[in-house]
Amino acid sequence: MIKSELIAKLATENPHLTQKDVERVVGVIFERMTAALVSGGRVELRGFGAFSVRARPARAGRNPRTGESVEVRAKAVPFFKSGKELRERLNASGDA
């Protein structure tokens, strides 16, 4: 599901809200989540999972085209850990 599909689904399920209102709400939620992660915080959605930031150290990498060694800078990357309820629902089908 992409963001526009989420907005359309929420607008359909909440006919008392306009599509524009739903779009604004979804935008605010994502903005607040992003701001929390940027400030080094954590975002936890009970039953779904938690988003956090992990640091990746600088390292030596390779240019795949030339094989030349290149320096890759240290960076922060988002990390998601699924919640217990989400994992249980995914595995409830018995297929796994």
N, C-alpha and C positions, 0 to 999 in steps of 0.2 A: 504494500500500500504506500502510495506517495502522499505528500502533504495535501495536494489538491483533492485527492480521493477522500482523505480524512475529513477535510472541510465539507465536501459535498455530502458525505454520510451523516455528519453531525447536523448539518443544515436540514437534511431530510427528516432526521429523527426529532428535531426541535423546530417545528413549523412556526412557533411564536417568535423565533429569531430570524433575522435576515441573513443571507449568505455573507454579507459584508460584516455583520456583527460576529458571526462564527469565525470568519477569517481573522478578525481583530483579536478575538479571544485566543485562538490557536497561536497567533503570532506573539502575543504577550507571554503565553506559557513557554514557548520555545525560547524567547528572549531572556526570560527570567532563569530558565535552566542554563542557558549559555553563560549568562552573567555569573551565576553561582560557580560554574566550572572554571571560568576565567579567573575568578578570585581565589581559586584553589579549594573551593568547597566540594561538596558531594550532593547529588540529587538522588533521593530515594523515593520510589513509587511502590508502596507496599503491595505485595502480591505480584508485581511485575518485575522489578529489578532495581539496580542502583547504577548510576553513572558516576564515574570519578575520573581523575586525571592522573596519568602515570608519566614519569620522566623517562625518556630514552637517552642514554649517554651518547656522546660523540663516538664515532667509529670510522674505520676505514671501509670504504665500499668499492665497488667496481662499476665502471661504465660498461654496460652490456654490449654496446656497439663496438667499442675499441678495446675493451679489456683493461683499460688504463685504471690505475688506482686513484680514487678520489676520496676526499675527506667529507664525511657526512656529519653535519652539525648536531649537537644535542637538541632535543625537542620534547615538547609535551604532547601527549596523545590521549584522546578520550578512551575510556575503558568501560565496558558494560558487563555487569555480573547479573545474570537472571535470578529472579526470586524463586523460592521454593514452589509457590503456587503455579507460576508460569511453567516451570519444569514439569510439575505433576500433570498439568493440563496437556502439555505437549506429548507426554508419554502415556497418557490415559488410553490411547487407542489400542494399545496392546501389540501394535505392529513392530515396535522397536525391539 
